[in-house]
Amino acid sequence: MAKISAIYFLSILSSILCHLSYAQDDFTWEAHFENTTCSIYMGDLKNISLTIANLNKADLIESNATIRVVSDSNILRVTQIIPLNEIDGDKWNGFFRINAIFIGHANVLVKVVRENKQVQRSTQQIRIDIRHKSILGTVFMKYFNICVLVFYFVMYINFGVVLELSKVKTVVRKPLRPCVAFICNFIFSPLAGYLLGMLLFPDSDDLRYGIFVCALSLLGGGLIIWNAILGVNIDVSLTQSILNTLFACGVVIPLWVFTFGEIVFDREYLAASYSSFVWNIIYLIIPLCIGVLIQYFCPRSTKFAMRSMTLIIDFYVISYIVLMIVEYWNMFTSEIFMFTWKYFLGGFFLPVIAYSFGWIVALIIRDEYKDQLELATAALTKNITIVNSIMHITVYFPHTESHLFLSSLVIIMIPIPIIVQQLIHLVVRRLTNKHSPQPIPQNEPESIPPK
């Protein structure tokens, strides 16, 4: 019995010593990459220099070990196995190739896998930021972004020209519908976006924050377009959009970002200051005041501003959607569908959830159909420019690639729930009119002419 105990004790002692020797060996070899970070475009290949020092070649051969360069994400492919016979003394120096499959970021590290399935990982690693290669060209997109800023400046001058201060007072005195739209846009929608991000992107803080910001976005020019198409009052929508935009940029969005955003998405890339949001407000208030002054000194300009406003917004929104589809056309291919299907689900369900919630609230309030339609549309529409502005203010650049693609999908998907709802409403109305009993015409007695 004592002999068995001694053998058992010696076997445990030998395994512990072997484990300690492997653990000590884990701290001896080191991997040195040429840089700590590296950028690459999606679909490109790149060679990166790597040096592994302090290798114990004899021990690696004895344990039948394999040295591999691996990625921690499937959006980046690294196929590199280092042959043990290429180790020169205690060092290996060479290159490994990376293949960028999809936008995002991944870490590359070195692993030593031994025959007993013990794995040792390098403490050093390199971060690979995968960017989207612009189809339209970097210069074109740069000038396009400048045109977007100019458009918003001109558009808010038009808003100031057509803004009626009497209707602003009416909205302030009876704020039921603006308050309901505010709750839909800035309380329900962000929480729904966060829960949707938890379901679709549980392992990615970047994308969960991205869909959260898309949901946090406020009313945009699309609200005026849809209200004009659906025959809803544009004046009230315009006033509501301006007031919500200014209040959201100054109070609500910073409040969400500085409290909920930093608590839930506790990451080092969340870097924002309130002054950045203040500059956004100033950029919107200045042209708005210019438009109010133009209206005061030249009242006749109101009709021209109203006509030009709808035409300019129509042109801007349609051209923006078309350009985003062209810009991200390579994202719609079947080869990378395994990466993009969650993006498409997020871009589709976020507008559907917001629109459905807007309709539920509108039905509870029991407004007229046009007022219900206006409220649901206000809960649905998003401002893509404000989304991109929040992204660039609060997130460092390498993280914005996937966010911009996600926000573009949300904007592209916005017309779907409106069109489907209008088709259902049209079919139901026709079926109701078809099966409703028609009134029976009664023959009136012929009048006898007097003799």
Phi and psi in degrees as a GROMACS rama.xvg file:
@    title "Ramachandran Plot"
@    xaxis  label "Phi"
@    yaxis  label "Psi"
@TYPE xy
-66.4178  -34.9771  ALA-2
-66.672  -39.8507  LYS-3
-65.6872  -40.7251  ILE-4
-64.4739  -38.8172  SER-5
-65.927  -41.4316  ALA-6
-64.8831  -41.7355  ILE-7
-63.0019  -41.2873  TYR-8
-65.3354  -41.2516  PHE-9
-66.2964  -36.2785  LEU-10
-66.325  -41.3983  SER-11
-64.6386  -41.5778  ILE-12
-63.8196  -39.8043  LEU-13
-67.9414  -38.1344  SER-14
-66.6277  -37.0139  SER-15
-66.4119  -43.305  ILE-16
-63.9612  -38.4865  LEU-17
-64.1428  -42.1885  CYS-18
-63.7895  -40.4645  HIS-19
-65.9335  -36.5293  LEU-20
-65.9166  -37.9987  SER-21
-68.221  -40.0205  TYR-22
-64.3862  -37.0222  ALA-23
-67.7832  -37.7767  GLN-24
-66.1133  -27.8513  ASP-25
-64.4518  -28.5317  ASP-26
-92.2728  -5.26311  PHE-27
-88.2029  -46.6908  THR-28
-82.9452  147.503  TRP-29
-135.749  144.647  GLU-30
-108.826  129.096  ALA-31
-121.558  113.461  HIS-32
-90.2702  160.399  PHE-33
-67.958  -27.6067  GLU-34
-144.936  165.638  ASN-35
-85.2632  -24.9867  THR-36
-134.384  158.127  THR-37
-155.094  141.714  CYS-38
-112.019  144.344  SER-39
-151.1  148.498  ILE-40
-84.9738  149.011  TYR-41
-60.1125  131.052  MET-42
91.8385  -6.11818  GLY-43
-93.7023  162.207  ASP-44
-113.423  149.361  LEU-45
-152.921  140.364  LYS-46
-97.3769  134.74  ASN-47
-124.379  134.921  ILE-48
-76.3035  140.991  SER-49
-143.152  138.333  LEU-50
-128.518  126.711  THR-51
-113.09  118.837  ILE-52
-111.266  163.303  ALA-53
60.2365  40.6532  ASN-54
-84.27  140.692  LEU-55
-98.5502  91.2046  ASN-56
-62.3634  -42.9392  LYS-57
-63.4953  -42.0866  ALA-58
-66.9537  -37.9712  ASP-59
-65.4072  -40.5556  LEU-60
-68.2158  -39.4292  ILE-61
-65.5686  -39.5591  GLU-62
-87.9793  7.14954  SER-63
51.6992  50.1428  ASN-64
-84.7071  159.311  ALA-65
-127.04  130.798  THR-66
-102.311  121.248  ILE-67
-126.702  144.627  ARG-68
-102.851  118.851  VAL-69
-128.438  163.334  VAL-70
-113.177  147.809  SER-71
-90.1226  8.04118  ASP-72
-142.957  147.754  SER-73
-80.663  -1.01049  ASN-74
-80.3663  -6.93788  ILE-75
-132.905  123.608  LEU-76
-100.907  129.592  ARG-77
-131.16  113.371  VAL-78
-116.013  89.9711  THR-79
-145.262  115.031  GLN-80
-115.757  122.674  ILE-81
-88.2175  116.546  ILE-82
-65.0468  139.861  PRO-83
-68.0131  -26.7242  LEU-84
-73.1567  -9.83537  ASN-85
-88.6209  -2.87078  GLU-86
-74.3101  122.242  ILE-87
-99.4262  100.273  ASP-88
73.1586  -110.793  GLY-89
-117.806  21.8744  ASP-90
-139.274  145.301  LYS-91
-126.324  132.873  TRP-92
-133.018  127.682  ASN-93
-177.014  -157.788  GLY-94
-127.352  152.99  PHE-95
-129.721  153.642  PHE-96
-108.3  137.158  ARG-97
-114.798  147.944  ILE-98
-125.706  111.992  ASN-99
-81.7029  117.441  ALA-100
-93.8422  -41.2771  ILE-101
-149.414  161.13  PHE-102
-68.7838  152.172  ILE-103
138.387  -151.335  GLY-104
-144.985  151.311  HIS-105
-147.117  158.683  ALA-106
-111.57  138.319  ASN-107
-112.58  133.069  VAL-108
-142.83  174.753  LEU-109
-109.635  136.244  VAL-110
-124.338  139.594  LYS-111
-112.249  114.598  VAL-112
-108.379  119.435  VAL-113
-94.7397  171.749  ARG-114
-64.8242  -31.5385  GLU-115
-83.9672  18.021  ASN-116
66.1658  18.451  LYS-117
-81.0162  131.962  GLN-118
-115.526  130.791  VAL-119
-117.032  131.358  GLN-120
-113.476  145.662  ARG-121
-75.3703  141.994  SER-122
-75.4233  -25.1961  THR-123
-87.0479  142.286  GLN-124
-152.255  165.237  GLN-125
-120.636  136.543  ILE-126
-93.5114  127.554  ARG-127
-109.26  117.328  ILE-128
-97.7358  116.96  ASP-129
-98.5616  119.498  ILE-130
-107.375  159.696  ARG-131
-87.5015  130.433  HIS-132
-83.6896  118.402  LYS-133
-66.4213  126.739  SER-134
-73.9011  -37.7466  ILE-135
-77.8913  -15.4631  LEU-136
104.707  141.986  GLY-137
-64.5466  -39.9519  THR-138
-65.8061  -42.2186  VAL-139
-62.0885  -45.366  PHE-140
-66.2198  -32.3872  MET-141
-63.8874  -48.6485  LYS-142
-68.3121  -31.7421  TYR-143
-64.8204  -41.3579  PHE-144
-63.9462  -36.1665  ASN-145
-65.0511  -40.9744  ILE-146
-63.0459  -35.1317  CYS-147
-62.9355  -42.6  VAL-148
-63.9422  -42.5326  LEU-149
-63.4349  -41.0831  VAL-150
-58.8969  -45.887  PHE-151
-65.8989  -35.023  TYR-152
-64.2631  -47.1608  PHE-153
-66.0714  -38.4946  VAL-154
-65.3433  -40.0372  MET-155
-74.3808  -22.8415  TYR-156
-64.8512  -43.9706  ILE-157
-61.634  -40.7987  ASN-158
-58.8209  -42.1762  PHE-159
-66.242  -33.8918  GLY-160
-68.7197  -40.7812  VAL-161
-92.2642  -5.30044  VAL-162
-70.394  126.977  LEU-163
-101.844  117.07  GLU-164
-65.0804  -26.7866  LEU-165
-65.2684  -37.4849  SER-166
-73.6486  -28.0568  LYS-167
-63.6702  -42.0602  VAL-168
-64.0604  -38.6467  LYS-169
-63.7995  -42.6497  THR-170
-64.1055  -39.3211  VAL-171
-68.4296  -38.3008  VAL-172
-72.795  -37.851  ARG-173
-120.704  79.1307  LYS-174
-91.2636  23.7285  PRO-175
-61.2408  -55.9079  LEU-176
-66.7138  -42.8181  ARG-177
-61.3722  -35.4983  PRO-178
-68.1834  -39.5282  CYS-179
-64.537  -44.101  VAL-180
-63.086  -36.1412  ALA-181
-64.1747  -43.7777  PHE-182
-63.7255  -40.858  ILE-183
-63.143  -43.0746  CYS-184
-79.7464  -36.9676  ASN-185
-116.668  -0.585888  PHE-186
-122.01  -58.2195  ILE-187
-69.315  -48.496  PHE-188
-60.6725  -45.2787  SER-189
-62.4479  -39.722  PRO-190
-66.1902  -40.2584  LEU-191
-64.192  -39.9172  ALA-192
-63.9004  -38.7212  GLY-193
-65.2405  -45.2259  TYR-194
-64.6355  -38.4367  LEU-195
-64.5425  -39.0489  LEU-196
-65.5699  -36.3398  GLY-197
-64.6847  -34.7147  MET-198
-75.983  -42.3644  LEU-199
-88.3781  -36.3762  LEU-200
-127.34  64.7046  PHE-201
-67.8728  -23.4701  PRO-202
-104.343  7.64684  ASP-203
-128.34  105.762  SER-204
-64.9182  -33.7543  ASP-205
-58.1026  -52.2526  ASP-206
-74.5112  -32.2102  LEU-207
-65.1571  -39.1957  ARG-208
-68.3024  -36.1547  TYR-209
-63.4828  -46.8875  GLY-210
-72.288  -27.5503  ILE-211
-64.4652  -43.5089  PHE-212
-68.8827  -37.8103  VAL-213
-59.792  -40.7304  CYS-214
-70.8376  -28.9014  ALA-215
-77.4359  -12.1009  LEU-216
-62.1555  156.407  SER-217
-105.316  -173.605  LEU-218
-61.7795  141.906  LEU-219
-124.846  -172.812  GLY-220
-64.1752  -21.5791  GLY-221
-60.6241  -27.4473  GLY-222
-62.2083  -42.6184  LEU-223
-67.43  -39.0094  ILE-224
-61.5528  -51.0879  ILE-225
-66.2968  -36.7114  TRP-226
-65.9229  -35.1454  ASN-227
-68.5406  -39.9167  ALA-228
-67.9613  -40.5368  ILE-229
-86.3582  -1.43914  LEU-230
77.5426  28.803  GLY-231
-94.966  157.514  VAL-232
-62.4094  117.893  ASN-233
-78.0076  -33.76  ILE-234
-59.9151  -46.2019  ASP-235
-66.3821  -39.9258  VAL-236
-63.6633  -39.7877  SER-237
-63.8507  -47.5632  LEU-238
-61.5766  -44.8155  THR-239
-62.9765  -41.3685  GLN-240
-64.4307  -43.3435  SER-241
-65.107  -47.5937  ILE-242
-64.3154  -43.6787  LEU-243
-65.554  -37.9071  ASN-244
-63.0632  -48.6409  THR-245
-65.4173  -43.2435  LEU-246
-68.5655  -37.3883  PHE-247
-68.5569  -44.6595  ALA-248
-65.075  -31.5644  CYS-249
-89.9818  -27.901  GLY-250
-125.326  -58.7893  VAL-251
-69.2873  -51.3395  VAL-252
-63.3324  -47.06  ILE-253
-59.505  -35.9593  PRO-254
-63.2823  -44.4222  LEU-255
-64.2869  -45.5892  TRP-256
-67.0546  -43.3095  VAL-257
-80.2438  -14.4163  PHE-258
-111.398  -76.6918  THR-259
-63.3586  -40.6536  PHE-260
-63.4131  -45.1653  GLY-261
-75.1821  -27.2681  GLU-262
-75.2969  -48.8006  ILE-263
-78.2213  -42.1662  VAL-264
-106.348  69.4747  PHE-265
-78.0638  82.3257  ASP-266
-130.431  153.904  ARG-267
-72.0002  -15.6675  GLU-268
-83.3604  -7.74478  TYR-269
-78.4449  98.7367  LEU-270
-131.904  108.68  ALA-271
-144.325  152.85  ALA-272
-129.51  150.147  SER-273
-65.0352  -27.7968  TYR-274
-60.9149  -31.3937  SER-275
-63.4857  -39.9225  SER-276
-70.9451  -34.587  PHE-277
-62.1241  -40.1135  VAL-278
-63.3248  -34.1073  TRP-279
-62.2553  -42.0904  ASN-280
-64.6543  -44.4244  ILE-281
-60.5907  -40.4314  ILE-282
-63.5042  -28.4104  TYR-283
-87.5316  -34.0582  LEU-284
-73.0756  -38.3821  ILE-285
-58.8182  -54.5129  ILE-286
-65.5083  -29.9703  PRO-287
-63.7808  -42.5562  LEU-288
-66.4231  -37.3195  CYS-289
-61.1761  -41.6671  ILE-290
-65.3957  -38.8404  GLY-291
-64.053  -39.4713  VAL-292
-65.7574  -39.5526  LEU-293
-62.647  -41.5994  ILE-294
-63.2255  -37.4023  GLN-295
-69.6655  -42.8073  TYR-296
-88.3598  -19.8025  PHE-297
-139.49  79.9558  CYS-298
-61.9068  -25.056  PRO-299
-68.4426  -16.7036  ARG-300
-73.0604  -9.6448  SER-301
-64.6296  -44.8157  THR-302
-63.79  -43.585  LYS-303
-63.6058  -40.6803  PHE-304
-65.0197  -38.414  ALA-305
-65.4258  -43.4128  MET-306
-65.3494  -46.847  ARG-307
-67.985  -31.1881  SER-308
-63.1659  -48.3831  MET-309
-64.3889  -39.1848  THR-310
-66.4333  -43.5212  LEU-311
-66.3707  -42.2734  ILE-312
-65.6258  -42.4118  ILE-313
-56.9352  -48.9148  ASP-314
-62.1988  -42.1964  PHE-315
-65.8621  -49.4503  TYR-316
-65.6726  -44.3613  VAL-317
-64.5869  -45.179  ILE-318
-65.8396  -35.5401  SER-319
-65.4691  -45.2329  TYR-320
-62.814  -43.5042  ILE-321
-63.1298  -44.3651  VAL-322
-64.8926  -37.5993  LEU-323
-67.5313  -36.9881  MET-324
-64.6648  -42.8912  ILE-325
-66.9287  -42.2881  VAL-326
-61.8126  -40.6935  GLU-327
-105.721  29.5093  TYR-328
-61.6177  -35.5242  TRP-329
-71.3882  -9.77149  ASN-330
-80.7156  -13.3846  MET-331
-94.9512  10.0915  PHE-332
-81.5677  155.159  THR-333
-72.0066  -20.7093  SER-334
-64.1763  -32.6559  GLU-335
-112.381  21.3072  ILE-336
-64.1311  -28.4003  PHE-337
-63.6551  -20.0746  MET-338
-97.9706  -30.3937  PHE-339
-93.8916  -12.4676  THR-340
-63.5621  -32.8646  TRP-341
-69.5528  -35.6427  LYS-342
-61.3136  -44.3847  TYR-343
-65.2695  -40.0833  PHE-344
-63.6184  -43.6492  LEU-345
-63.3906  -43.5324  GLY-346
-66.2817  -26.1934  GLY-347
-86.5977  -47.5645  PHE-348
-74.618  -27.3583  PHE-349
-62.913  -49.3667  LEU-350
-64.5917  -36.7173  PRO-351
-64.4713  -43.468  VAL-352
-65.4924  -44.7736  ILE-353
-63.1041  -44.1549  ALA-354
-65.8827  -40.4882  TYR-355
-65.7081  -41.8984  SER-356
-64.9992  -39.0866  PHE-357
-60.5681  -40.3171  GLY-358
-68.8381  -38.6131  TRP-359
-61.7069  -45.8229  ILE-360
-64.5626  -40.5303  VAL-361
-63.6224  -38.3979  ALA-362
-69.1746  -33.9127  LEU-363
-66.2001  -40.7153  ILE-364
-69.3271  -26.1793  ILE-365
66.1862  47.4571  ARG-366
-80.5071  177.245  ASP-367
-70.0391  165.453  GLU-368
-60.2917  -43.0153  TYR-369
-65.1315  -37.4436  LYS-370
-68.4085  -38.0913  ASP-371
-62.9223  -42.0681  GLN-372
-63.6816  -40.2577  LEU-373
-64.6647  -41.8366  GLU-374
-66.6239  -43.6366  LEU-375
-64.9174  -38.9239  ALA-376
-66.9889  -37.3104  THR-377
-64.5899  -35.2089  ALA-378
-72.6105  -21.7991  ALA-379
-89.2316  -45.7771  LEU-380
-67.2594  143.76  THR-381
-126.731  154.238  LYS-382
-104.086  103.05  ASN-383
-64.2466  -33.0353  ILE-384
-67.0533  -41.3153  THR-385
-66.3047  -37.9169  ILE-386
-58.1456  -50.9954  VAL-387
-64.0004  -35.5039  ASN-388
-64.9965  -43.5332  SER-389
-63.4941  -39.7336  ILE-390
-59.25  -48.3014  MET-391
-71.924  -27.0507  HIS-392
-74.7906  -42.4736  ILE-393
-100.241  -12.7476  THR-394
-128.242  138.377  VAL-395
-67.63  154.929  TYR-396
-57.17  -46.0446  PHE-397
-57.5614  -21.8678  PRO-398
-87.7219  -9.6901  HIS-399
-82.2195  -13.3077  THR-400
-60.5412  -53.4398  GLU-401
-67.8221  -31.9727  SER-402
-63.6992  -44.912  HIS-403
-65.0574  -38.7777  LEU-404
-64.9401  -41.2114  PHE-405
-65.5267  -44.2454  LEU-406
-65.8677  -35.4231  SER-407
-64.0739  -38.3467  SER-408
-65.0408  -38.3641  LEU-409
-60.9644  -44.604  VAL-410
-65.4133  -39.3289  ILE-411
-65.5902  -34.9954  ILE-412
-83.7319  -11.3852  MET-413
-57.461  -41.3555  ILE-414
-65.0657  -20.3571  PRO-415
-61.2853  -53.5298  ILE-416
-64.0103  -32.7405  PRO-417
-66.8296  -46.1832  ILE-418
-63.8623  -43.6157  ILE-419
-63.364  -43.1361  VAL-420
-64.3304  -40.4264  GLN-421
-66.8046  -37.7206  GLN-422
-65.0808  -43.1151  LEU-423
-63.58  -42.7791  ILE-424
-62.2514  -39.8654  HIS-425
-66.4629  -43.0422  LEU-426
-65.375  -45.0185  VAL-427
-62.1681  -41.4556  VAL-428
-65.1265  -40.1751  ARG-429
-68.9924  -40.3576  ARG-430
-65.5042  -38.4475  LEU-431
-64.8391  -43.3556  THR-432
-67.4621  -31.2315  ASN-433
-71.9976  -40.1713  LYS-434
-93.4356  -5.28918  HIS-435
-74.6665  141.002  SER-436
-66.2837  133.839  PRO-437
-84.9433  140.206  GLN-438
-66.013  136.849  PRO-439
-80.5188  122.338  ILE-440
-69.7032  133.549  PRO-441
-99.64  134.378  GLN-442
-78.3066  118.915  ASN-443
-79.4609  142.129  GLU-444
-64.5005  137.408  PRO-445
-69.4521  136.561  GLU-446
-77.9053  132.782  SER-447
-85.0739  121.773  ILE-448
-65.8041  143.368  PRO-449
-68.378  146.182  PRO-450
